[in-house]
Amino acid sequence: MTERDLTTGETQMIFRRKRKSDLVTITQNREVALAVDESPSREALEAELQSLLKPRVGITGSLARGNYGDELYVRVYEHWLGQWADLTLLTGIFRPWYFRAIRNNQVDLMDAVVLGGGDLLCPYRPEIDRDFTNPMYLRRPLHVAGIGVERNRPDIDPSVLEQWTEFLTHPNVRSISTRDPGSAEWVSEHIRPKVSVGSHADLVCALPLPPVERDDAKPILGIVTRHIKSPKEYRLLEEIGASYIEKGWRVRHIIGGVAAHGKRDFDNAEELKVDGKETFYTENLDEITRALGECSLVLSMKLHTTLVATMYGVPTVCVNPVVKARAFMAAIGREELALSPTDRRLVKILEDGVPAVPMDKVEELRNQAIERLKSLSQQIWDDYRNTSTVRSHLLPETISWSE
């Protein structure tokens, strides 16, 4: 039977079937065309890959312990290293030791490890924290950044020197820097690492500070104490606090710690007996920072509360004159403002008026710290980028910074 022999209705059915078949074919061709049109360009592919290619950097040291100053190092790393790297907190990774094989795998995922924060190297204390000289970290390129050497005593324990020498002279140690010249000199003289040892301002000087407002009509005297201090070291501070309340000032007792560390400082704060004082206690690091910045004057027993208040431009007296605190005060030309909390010269200093913070020197310290963080970042970036032809092609030579 030919198409001519069919009825009109049958012919229409065949026609419709042909049209439907044509429609399917047209639709399929359009989908293929669209698929071709929507395939990403080379530029889009490269841009996508660039966004995915980031170094993985492990950070460790005296971190996640609750000490305000040490925790600020994490904030600094988040701001500066976090702009170009994915950060992982490695502190405590050695626990439990019997799982060290899988812990090693975690470290092996890192492209670099940065060890820093606090007086990690204490020459006369034989028990060294496992987070400070953990051999796991040496599986990857290691950068020792801005550490301090505790030099409150001249003696050196031979076992301490041996352990730190073995660690810092390992071939995978790519850079070493300290937060003051005295620490750099000690490491160079006693450890003699294979890499040069630099020094710069404490890296916390590079911390972006949250904005604060001060009420000049209601000035605040901030006092920061330490839980390891004896109550007898608070008697003069109590006298000073009471005198400032009589003058119409607020007295704010700031707890410079969080977690268990902050709890011990808070419990000890009861030993500073000043009627009418406010006790400022929080688990929020930024709120501690703001509490310091809102003060008109600070008396501090801790290095980093001294440092942060100074960076805000708050006249500050350090009343715990250990070596690291004296070094910082010397860096801003205020050596005379580091003295014992029982030294009655403190009363005379306050009566005469604590000198204004030399903000030009503060900016020098800030710039030093930022420059060190940028040079450290570039060194890690170069190692990451240059060990792969793909990364060398896709990634820029230098890091683009957001201040």
N, C-alpha and C positions, 0 to 999 in steps of 0.2 A: 504494500500500500504506500502510495506517495503522499506527500503533504497536500497535493491538489485534491486527493480523494477524501480528505477528512472534512468533518463538519466544521462550521465556523467556531463553535465552542471548543472543539478539540484543537483547532489551529491556535486559538487564543491562549490555550493552556501551554502549548509548546512554546509560544512566543514569550509568555510570562516566565517560563522556566529558563529560557535563554537569557532574558533580561536579568533574572536573579543571579544566574551564573556570572554574567558580565559584571554585575554589581559586586559580587564577592571578589572577583578578580581585581576590580578597580580598588576596592577597599584594601585588599592585601598589598597591592602595589603602593598605595598611599602610606600604609604602615611601614613598609620597607623604606620608602622615601623619607618619612619622618624619622625613622631610626637612624638613617644615614645623616640627616640634618642635625639630629640631637646628639651625635657623638661628640665628646668634649674635644676642644682644640688642644694642641700641644701646650699652649700657654696655660690653659686651665688645668691640665694634668700636672704640669710642673708646679703651679701655685698650690694645688691640693697636696702634692707630695712635700713641698716646702713646709706647709703647716703641720705635717705629721712628723717631719724629721726634727727631733729635739733631743739634745743630750739628756741622759738620765744621770742625775748627780745625787749621791748620798751625802747627807750632812750628819755629823756626829760630834761628840765631845761632851762637855758638861752641860748637856741639854736635857730638857724634860725632867728636871729635878725640882723645879719650883722656885729656884733663885731668880729674882726679877731680872738682874743683869744678864745672866746666862740665857734666859728665855728671850731676851731682846735680840740675841744673835740670830735666833730663828726668824724673828720679824725682819731683821736686816737681810738675811738670805732670801726670804720670801719676796722681798721687794726688789732686790738687785739681781740675784741669780734666777729667781722665778720668772723674770722677763724673757729668758731665752732657754731655760732648762726645765725639765720635770724633776721636782725635788722629792726625795724620799728620806724620812728620818730613820737613821740606822742605830740610834742610841739604844743600848740594851740588846742588840741583836745576838750577842753571845749567849744569852739565856734562853733555854737551858743548854748547857754545854754539850750534853749528849745528843742534841739535834744539830750539831755544828755542820754536818754535811749539807743539810737542806738550807741552813743559814748561809753557808758558803755560796749556794746557788743564788740566794737573794743578792749577795754582794756582787756576784759575777754579772748580774743584770745591769749594774751601774757602769757608766762610761768614765766616771771619776768619783772620788770621795773627797770631801772637804772636812777636815778635822779642825775645830777651833772653839773658842769660847772659854774665858776664865783662865785662872792660874793652873793650867793642866800639869805643869812640870814643877813639882816641889822637891828640891834636891835632898832634903833631910827627912822626908816622910817615906818609909820603906814600903808601905802598902800603896800600890799604884792602882787606880781604878781601871778595870778591864776595858772600859770604853775609851781610855786614852791611848793605850798601846796595844790594841787588839790586832793580832797578826792577820785576821780576816781582811782588814782594810787594805793590806799590802797586796792583795790579789789584783787590785785595780790601781790606776794612777792616783796617787794620794797627794793632796795639797794641804799643808799645815798652815792655817790662816789666822794670824793675829793672836797667837797664844801668849800667855804671860809665864814668866818664871818667878815663883814665889821666893823672894830673896830677903825675907825678914830675919833669917839666920845665916851665918856664913858656912856652916858645916854641910858636908855632902856625904850621903850614904853611898858606899861603893855599889851596892846592888841596884840602887836607883839609877846611878850613872850608867851602869852596864845595860840595864833594860832599855833605857831611853836611847843609848848609843846604838844598840842593835836595831831599834825601831827606826830612828831618824836617818841612819846611814844606808837603809835598804834602797836598792836601785829603783824601786817604784815610787819613791818619794820625789815628786817633781818640783815642789817649791816649799819654802819655809819662810814665814814672816812672823814677827812678834809685835806686840802692841806698844812697846817702848824700847828705846835704845839699850837700856841695861839688860833686858831679857835677850836681845839679839847678841850682845857681847858675851853673855854667859853661854848661850848655845854654841856660838862660834868657838869659844875658847875650850869648853869642856867636852862638847859632843863632836865637833869637827865634821859636820855632815858634808856630803859630796856636792850639795847644791849651796849656793850663796844664801845667807840669812839676812833678810831685810827687816826694817822696822817702819812703823807708821802709826798714826793715831789709832786709838781703840776703834774697832769697826762699828761699834754702836754709835759713834759720832755721825755715821752716815744714815742713821735712822730718820725717816720722815716723821716729824712730830705732829700729832693732831693739834688743831688750833685750840687756843684757850682764851678766856677773858679774865682779867683781874679787876677786882673792885677796890680802887684806891681808898675808898671811904671805909672799907673793912679789910685792912691788910691781914695777911695770914702768915704766921710763923710756922713753917713745916719742920717737924723733927722726925728723923728716921733712926731707929735703933736696930740692934742685932740680938738675936736670941742667945748668943753665946756670951753676951756681956753680963757682968755682975751688976746687981742693983746699986752698989756703991759708986759705980761710974755714972750714975744718973743724977746724983744729988745736985750738981751744979746746973745741969740741964733743967731740973725741976725749979730751981731758983730763977733761972732765966725765963722759963715759961710763965711762971707766976707774975714776973715783972711785966711781961708783954701783955698779959691779960689785963693787968691794972691800967696799962696804957691804952686799952681799947682794942687790942689786936685779938684775932682768933688764933688759937694754937691747935694745929692739926698734926696729930701723931699718925704718920703714914707707915703702913705695914708694907715693906718692900719685898714681898714674896707672895707666892701662891701655893696651893696644894699643901703638902705636909710641911714644907719649908715656911710658908706663910703662917700656917697654924702655930708653929713654934714661936715665930716672931710675935704673933698676936697674943699668945699666952704670956710671953715675956713682957709685953707692953704694959701689963698691969703694974710692973715694977717702977714705971715712970709715973709718979704721982703728982699730977698737976690738976688742981680743981678747975673744972670748966673746959678742959681740953676736949677736942673731938678726936676720936680714933677712926681713921679711914682704913677699912679692910675690905678688900674685894678680890675675886678670882680673875678679874678682867685686867690684863696687862695694860691696855690702852687707858683704862680709867686710873690706874696707878700713875701712868705718865702724865695724864691731865692734872691729877691732884698735885703733882710736883710743879707743873707749869703755872698753876693758879696762885702759887705762893708768892709772897713779896720778899721772903727771906727763908733760907733753908739751912738747918744744921743736920748734917748727915753722917752716919757711921758706915755707910756703904758706898763703894766706888761708883756704881752705875746710877744710883739715885743722885749722887753728887754730880755725875757727868750729865745726866738728863736735865736736871735743874739748871746747870750752867749753860747747856745748849739752848735752853729757853731764854737765857739772859737773866735768870734769877740769881741775885747775890747769894753765894753759898759758902759755908764754912764746913770743911771736912773735919769731923771730930773723931776720927779713927785713923791716925797718921801712919798707916802701914806704907811700905815702899811703893806699891802700885798707886796708892792715893796721892802720895807726895809727888810721884812722877807726873800724874795728870795735872795737879795744881801747878807744878813747875812749868808745864807746857803752856799754860795760859798766863804765866807770870805772876802767880798768886801763891808762891810757896809759903808765905806767912799765914795763909788761911788753912793750913793743915796742922792741927794740934790736938792734944789729948782732951777728952771731955772733962777731965778734972783740972785742967790748967786754967787758972783764974785770969790769965791773959785774955781768955775768950770774952770775959765781961768787958774789958777795956776795948777790945776790937768792936764789940757791938755798940758800946757807948759812943765811940768815935764814928761809927757808921761803916758798914762793910762796903768796900769799894765796888763800884759798878763792874759788871763783867766786861772784859775787853772783847767785844764782839768781833773785832778784826781777827783776833787769835782763834776765836771759836770757829770762824769761817775757814781759817787755815786748817784746823783739825778736821772739820767736816770734809773739805776738799781732799785732804790726804786720804781719809778713809774711803771716800767715793772712788778716788783714783786707784787705790789698791783693789777694791772690789771689781772695778772695770778691767784692770790689767789681769787679775786672776781669771775673770770671766773669759777674756779674750784668749788666754792661754789654753783653757779647757776647750773653748770653741774651736781653736785652731787644731788641737789634737783630734777632736771629733770629726771635723770637716775634712782634714787632710789625709785621714786614713781610709778614705773611700773616694773613688773617682766619681761615683754617682753623687755623693754629698758635695764634693768639690764643685761639681757642675751646677747643682741645684741651689746650694746655700750661699748667701752673700759672704764676703770675706770678713766683714766686720759686723759687730752687733749694733742694732739700732736701739738706742736707749730712750726710755721715758723717765724723766727725772722724778 
